[in-house]
Amino acid sequence: MSGFYDLASLAKPLVTAPLALAFLDLDADRRWALGFHDRDTPLTARQLLSHSSGLPPWRPFTGETLAAQLRRPVPDHPLLRPATPGLATYSDLNYRLLAELVEAETRVSFRRLGATSGLSPTPWLDAPVELPDAPDAEAWRLATDHPLPPRDPRLPQDANARAGMPGHAGFGATAPQLAAALARWVAAGWPERMAAGTTAGENGSRWGLGLQALSSGGGRFGQLLSRIPAGLGVCVIEDPAPDMPPPAPPLDPEPGPPSGWWFHLGYTGPALFYRPTDRTCLALLLHRGGSAGTMLDMEALRARRWQALSRFVGQCGG
């Protein structure tokens, strides 16, 4: 199994959010700068970081401005649906716009800026495990006549990132490389700034400025991580084995109270967890491919993550 991992959406808290926090006025109205001339309410970096901008989950990255794309109707698809009114809706588009704002502010390419994180921007020298096309490839064909970007083992699995869409993906790492990057990320104080305040989101979620509050309800990772002792620092848990684990505990319908942990998940398998009280940071590295090369569904992926975290908790004496 490959020891190099496509971090997918972990690029959001590890690359894009720190750059936005470093270079942008979080509350300046950016409607006009981003081409949203017919929007009735302000559009700010704070909204983009917390997924509270009202943007839909996804649109294909074709080089056309996002504002122009959103003026056109699209077919029904989970990735193309409208945002839920009044609730934060997780959207790759928020981070696409943050990348545009950071590039405009600094006049430096996002790829070059992102490389300062210590992670590897695409195209990668080492290829992660290849996965089948995800739902974004299906949505791409529904939303545009532009051809789907070609696959390349040195480019991310995500169709937008293959086309060069900055902000939401496009970075990878080995386990030692990620550990070093996380140590710098924590030391710089970025996760404390992201784990601040909460915005109500879909399905009971609560968002800060780049990280999501982790609940402690039954079957949720916050319940498991509550057993982690204090003071562990930065830990990277690598679990490249494709063996199928037993099912994870069933999820309670209610998310439960906040656990004190914050997190972000990557579609390709990795996960990031942070506890502000003692600055403990855990990263889970795994590939979403099953033993037959298929892509694990969401429940099987949750089981893989649960098993890896359970093993780690036990090793810590929790």
C-alpha positions as CSV (number, residue, x, y, z in Angstrom):
1,M,0.0,0.0,0.0
2,S,1.2,3.5,-0.8
3,G,2.7,5.5,2.1
4,F,1.7,8.8,0.4
5,Y,-1.8,10.0,1.1
6,D,-4.1,12.4,-0.8
7,L,-5.3,14.6,2.1
8,A,-8.4,15.7,0.1
9,S,-10.4,18.2,2.2
10,L,-7.9,18.3,5.0
11,A,-6.3,21.0,2.8
12,K,-9.1,23.3,4.0
13,P,-8.0,23.6,7.6
14,L,-4.3,22.9,7.0
15,V,-3.7,25.1,4.0
16,T,-6.5,27.4,3.0
17,A,-7.9,28.5,6.4
18,P,-4.4,29.5,7.8
19,L,-3.8,31.6,4.6
20,A,-7.2,33.2,4.9
21,L,-6.6,34.0,8.6
22,A,-3.2,35.4,7.8
23,F,-4.0,37.6,4.9
24,L,-7.7,38.5,4.8
25,D,-10.0,40.9,6.7
26,L,-12.6,38.4,7.8
27,D,-15.5,40.9,7.9
28,A,-14.9,42.9,4.7
29,D,-17.7,42.6,2.1
30,R,-16.3,40.8,-0.9
31,R,-19.4,40.5,-3.0
32,W,-18.1,42.8,-5.8
33,A,-14.6,41.5,-5.8
34,L,-15.9,37.9,-6.3
35,G,-18.5,38.9,-9.0
36,F,-21.6,38.5,-6.9
37,H,-23.1,41.8,-8.0
38,D,-26.7,40.6,-7.6
39,R,-26.3,39.3,-4.1
40,D,-28.4,41.2,-1.5
41,T,-26.3,40.4,1.6
42,P,-22.6,40.8,2.3
43,L,-20.2,37.9,1.4
44,T,-17.3,37.8,3.9
45,A,-14.3,35.6,4.5
46,R,-15.7,34.7,7.9
47,Q,-18.8,33.3,6.2
48,L,-16.7,31.3,3.8
49,L,-14.5,29.9,6.6
50,S,-17.6,28.7,8.5
51,H,-19.6,27.5,5.5
52,S,-22.3,30.0,6.3
53,S,-22.2,31.9,3.0
54,G,-25.3,30.2,1.6
55,L,-23.4,28.7,-1.3
56,P,-24.4,25.2,-2.6
57,P,-22.1,22.2,-1.9
58,W,-20.3,22.0,-5.3
59,R,-20.0,23.2,-8.8
60,P,-17.4,22.0,-11.5
61,F,-14.3,24.1,-11.8
62,T,-14.2,25.0,-15.5
63,G,-12.5,28.4,-15.4
64,E,-15.8,30.2,-15.5
65,T,-16.5,32.5,-12.5
66,L,-18.5,30.9,-9.7
67,A,-21.1,33.8,-9.7
68,A,-21.8,33.1,-13.4
69,Q,-22.2,29.4,-12.8
70,L,-24.6,29.9,-10.0
71,R,-27.0,31.9,-12.2
72,R,-27.8,28.8,-14.3
73,P,-30.1,26.0,-13.3
74,V,-28.7,22.5,-12.7
75,P,-30.3,19.1,-12.5
76,D,-31.1,17.4,-9.2
77,H,-28.0,15.9,-7.5
78,P,-26.8,15.9,-3.9
79,L,-23.7,18.0,-4.8
80,L,-25.6,20.5,-6.9
81,R,-28.5,21.1,-4.4
82,P,-29.1,24.6,-2.9
83,A,-27.8,25.4,0.6
84,T,-30.1,24.9,3.5
85,P,-31.5,28.3,4.4
86,G,-30.3,29.6,7.8
87,L,-27.8,26.7,8.3
88,A,-24.2,26.3,7.5
89,T,-23.9,24.1,4.4
90,Y,-20.5,22.4,3.9
91,S,-19.3,23.5,0.5
92,D,-16.1,23.2,-1.5
93,L,-17.0,26.5,-3.1
94,N,-16.4,28.5,0.1
95,Y,-12.8,27.5,0.0
96,R,-12.5,28.0,-3.8
97,L,-13.4,31.7,-3.1
98,L,-11.0,32.0,-0.2
99,A,-8.2,30.8,-2.4
100,E,-9.2,33.5,-5.0
101,L,-9.2,36.2,-2.3
102,V,-5.8,35.1,-0.9
103,E,-4.3,35.1,-4.4
104,A,-5.7,38.5,-5.1
105,E,-4.4,39.9,-1.8
106,T,-0.9,38.5,-2.1
107,R,-0.4,38.3,-5.8
108,V,1.2,34.9,-5.3
109,S,-0.2,31.6,-6.7
110,F,-2.2,29.5,-4.2
111,R,0.0,26.5,-5.0
112,R,3.2,28.4,-4.0
113,L,1.5,29.8,-0.9
114,G,0.2,26.4,0.1
115,A,3.6,24.7,-0.2
116,T,4.7,26.8,2.9
117,S,2.5,24.4,4.9
118,G,5.0,21.7,4.5
119,L,2.5,19.5,2.6
120,S,3.0,18.5,-1.0
121,P,1.0,20.3,-3.7
122,T,0.1,18.5,-6.9
123,P,1.3,17.2,-9.2
124,W,2.8,14.7,-6.7
125,L,6.1,12.8,-7.3
126,D,4.6,9.8,-5.4
127,A,1.1,8.6,-6.2
128,P,-1.5,7.7,-3.5
129,V,-3.7,4.6,-3.9
130,E,-6.0,5.2,-6.8
131,L,-9.7,5.3,-6.1
132,P,-12.7,5.0,-8.5
133,D,-14.4,8.2,-9.6
134,A,-16.5,9.8,-6.8
135,P,-19.9,11.4,-7.1
136,D,-18.3,14.6,-8.2
137,A,-17.5,13.0,-11.6
138,E,-21.2,12.2,-12.1
139,A,-22.2,15.7,-11.0
140,W,-19.6,17.2,-13.3
141,R,-21.3,15.7,-16.3
142,L,-24.7,16.9,-15.2
143,A,-23.6,20.5,-14.6
144,T,-21.4,21.3,-17.6
145,D,-20.6,20.4,-21.1
146,H,-16.9,20.8,-20.4
147,P,-15.1,17.4,-20.6
148,L,-14.2,15.7,-17.3
149,P,-10.5,16.3,-16.5
150,P,-8.4,13.3,-17.3
151,R,-7.2,11.0,-14.5
152,D,-3.5,11.0,-13.6
153,P,-2.1,9.0,-10.6
154,R,-0.1,12.1,-9.6
155,L,-3.2,14.3,-9.3
156,P,-6.1,14.1,-6.7
157,Q,-9.0,11.8,-7.1
158,D,-11.4,14.8,-6.9
159,A,-12.4,16.0,-10.4
160,N,-12.2,19.7,-9.4
161,A,-8.7,19.3,-8.0
162,R,-7.7,17.4,-11.1
163,A,-8.7,20.5,-13.1
164,G,-6.7,22.8,-10.8
165,M,-9.4,24.2,-8.5
166,P,-7.4,25.7,-5.5
167,G,-8.6,26.0,-2.0
168,H,-10.4,22.8,-1.1
169,A,-8.0,20.0,-2.0
170,G,-4.8,19.2,-3.9
171,F,-2.3,18.5,-1.2
172,G,-0.8,15.2,0.1
173,A,1.8,13.9,2.6
174,T,3.5,10.9,4.0
175,A,3.0,10.3,7.7
176,P,6.3,11.9,8.8
177,Q,5.7,14.9,6.6
178,L,2.2,15.4,8.0
179,A,3.5,15.1,11.6
180,A,6.0,17.9,10.9
181,A,3.4,20.1,9.2
182,L,0.9,19.6,12.1
183,A,3.5,20.5,14.7
184,R,4.1,23.8,12.9
185,W,0.3,24.3,12.5
186,V,-0.3,23.8,16.2
187,A,2.7,25.9,17.3
188,A,1.5,28.8,15.0
189,G,-1.9,28.8,16.8
190,W,-4.0,28.2,13.7
191,P,-6.3,25.6,15.2
192,E,-7.1,27.8,18.2
193,R,-8.3,30.5,15.8
194,M,-10.4,28.0,13.8
195,A,-12.0,26.4,16.9
196,A,-13.6,29.7,17.9
197,G,-17.3,30.4,18.1
198,T,-19.9,28.2,16.4
199,T,-22.3,28.5,13.6
200,A,-25.2,26.1,13.4
201,G,-25.1,23.8,10.4
202,E,-27.0,21.0,8.8
203,N,-27.7,17.8,10.7
204,G,-26.9,19.3,14.0
205,S,-23.3,20.3,13.0
206,R,-21.5,23.3,14.5
207,W,-18.8,25.1,12.6
208,G,-16.0,27.3,13.8
209,L,-13.6,29.1,11.3
210,G,-12.3,26.0,9.5
211,L,-13.0,23.2,11.9
212,Q,-16.2,21.5,13.0
213,A,-17.2,20.9,16.6
214,L,-17.1,17.2,17.4
215,S,-20.1,15.9,19.3
216,S,-20.1,13.3,22.0
217,G,-23.2,11.3,21.2
218,G,-23.3,7.6,20.9
219,G,-21.3,6.1,18.0
220,R,-19.5,9.4,17.4
221,F,-15.8,10.0,17.4
222,G,-16.1,12.5,20.2
223,Q,-17.4,9.8,22.5
224,L,-14.3,7.7,21.6
225,L,-11.8,10.5,21.9
226,S,-13.1,11.5,25.3
227,R,-10.9,8.7,26.6
228,I,-7.7,10.2,25.3
229,P,-5.4,11.4,28.1
230,A,-4.1,15.0,28.2
231,G,-0.8,16.1,26.8
232,L,-0.2,13.8,23.9
233,G,0.8,16.5,21.6
234,V,0.8,15.7,17.8
235,C,0.2,12.1,16.8
236,V,-0.2,10.7,13.3
237,I,-2.0,7.3,13.2
238,E,-1.3,5.5,10.0
239,D,-3.6,2.6,9.0
240,P,-2.9,1.6,5.4
241,A,-4.3,-2.0,5.8
242,P,-7.4,-2.6,3.5
243,D,-8.9,-5.3,5.7
244,M,-12.6,-4.7,6.5
245,P,-13.2,-4.1,10.2
246,P,-16.3,-4.9,12.2
247,P,-19.0,-2.3,12.0
248,A,-18.7,0.8,14.1
249,P,-21.2,1.4,17.0
250,P,-24.5,2.7,15.7
251,L,-25.0,6.4,15.6
252,D,-27.5,7.9,18.0
253,P,-30.0,10.1,16.1
254,E,-29.0,13.1,18.3
255,P,-25.4,14.3,18.0
256,G,-25.1,15.0,21.7
257,P,-23.3,17.8,23.5
258,P,-19.9,19.1,22.3
259,S,-17.0,16.8,23.2
260,G,-14.3,19.5,23.5
261,W,-12.7,18.2,20.2
262,W,-12.8,19.8,16.8
263,F,-12.3,18.0,13.5
264,H,-12.3,17.7,9.7
265,L,-12.6,14.7,7.4
266,G,-11.1,14.0,4.0
267,Y,-13.1,12.2,1.4
268,T,-10.2,9.9,0.5
269,G,-10.0,8.6,4.1
270,P,-7.8,10.8,6.3
271,A,-9.2,12.7,9.4
272,L,-8.0,15.4,11.7
273,F,-8.9,16.0,15.4
274,Y,-7.9,18.8,17.7
275,R,-8.5,19.5,21.4
276,P,-7.9,23.1,22.4
277,T,-7.7,22.6,26.1
278,D,-4.3,20.8,25.9
279,R,-3.5,21.3,22.2
280,T,-3.6,17.6,21.5
281,C,-3.7,17.0,17.7
282,L,-4.5,13.6,16.1
283,A,-4.4,12.8,12.4
284,L,-5.6,9.6,11.0
285,L,-4.1,8.5,7.7
286,L,-5.9,5.7,5.7
287,H,-6.8,5.0,2.1
288,R,-10.5,4.6,1.2
289,G,-9.8,1.7,-1.1
290,G,-11.1,-1.7,-0.1
291,S,-9.2,-4.9,-0.7
292,A,-10.7,-5.4,-4.1
293,G,-9.8,-1.8,-5.2
294,T,-13.4,-0.5,-4.7
295,M,-14.2,2.6,-2.8
296,L,-15.5,2.1,0.8
297,D,-19.0,3.5,1.4
298,M,-19.4,6.0,4.2
299,E,-20.4,3.5,6.8
300,A,-17.4,1.2,6.0
301,L,-15.1,4.2,6.1
302,R,-16.5,5.2,9.5
303,A,-15.8,1.6,10.7
304,R,-12.2,1.8,9.4
305,R,-11.7,5.1,11.2
306,W,-13.3,3.9,14.4
307,Q,-11.1,0.8,14.5
308,A,-7.9,2.7,14.0
309,L,-8.9,5.3,16.6
310,S,-10.0,2.6,19.1
311,R,-6.7,0.8,18.7
312,F,-4.9,4.1,19.4
313,V,-7.0,4.9,22.4
314,G,-6.3,1.5,23.9
315,Q,-2.5,2.0,23.3
316,C,-2.8,5.3,25.2
317,G,-4.5,3.6,28.2
318,G,-7.8,5.3,27.5
